[in-house]
Amino acid sequence: MLKIPIWEFCLRIVILYIVVGIALRVMGKREIGQLSVFDFVVSVMIAELSTVPMEDTDQPLMQALLSVGSLVALQVLVAIIQLKSRRFRHLIDGEPTILVEHGQIQDKEMRKMRYTVNDLMMQLREKGIANVADVEFAILETSGKLSVFPKAERRPVTPADLHQKVSPESIHMPVIKDGQLIQKTLDHLHRDKQWLLQELNRRGYKRVEDVFFASVDPDGTLFIDAMDNGDGNSDKREGNAGDGSH
């Protein structure tokens, strides 16, 4: 039985949801696998603190909010100090450790990190490497992730190895998402809505709402993915903006 009205209980959940979302946003955009031990512990503590007021309705909501806010402030402060002090960063996060060097396992470092050969081989297999002798360096990062660098003769051939010139990669910038115009992208491209509508009309689309997704690359190539029609199919078209191609 709830000790408080149902609406108040729901309100507490909404407030905690918003606060935790803001807290995680302030802490940064790194993925779970990229978090340091300190960041991970803070994230777990925030999750635990946010569940207490939901499990125990006698727990003051403000107390939980202050606790979460204090943890976020502490985490941000630690991050700022880490940026300014290498010694402090080393104290909090440690340093990367070389586990394999020139095809040789560094057993002393393995023991120091309490890293077994089974752990190492599993990580190497996940990278597509079956033989330790094929590894130039394997480095255990502070996040716990293993970075692997194969020996030169074991790396895939690249255009640079063949002395071939390749064109730089281009990024398609979205101008329409879910039938909604992305004005920020048009401003970046120094274009306006009228230009986009003209390009859509040339390809048979009368409204922005008829397009599910559209993007433009630096060369002016416009890609269009139309809204699905009744049979679940969509019309995809690509052409150079301004050339009238379909």
Secondary structure, DSSP 8 states (H G I E B T S, - for coil): --SS-HHHHHHHHHHHHHHHHHHHHHH-S--GGG--HHHHHHHHHHHHHHHHHHH-TTS-HHHHHHHHHHHHHHHHHHHHHHHH-HHHHHHHH---EEEEETTEE-HHHHHHTT--HHHHHHHHHHTT---GGGEEEEEE-TTS-EEEEE-GGGS---TTTTT---------EEEEETTEE-HHHHHHTT--HHHHHHHHHHTT---GGGEEEEEE-TT-EEEEEE---TTS---EEEEETTTT--
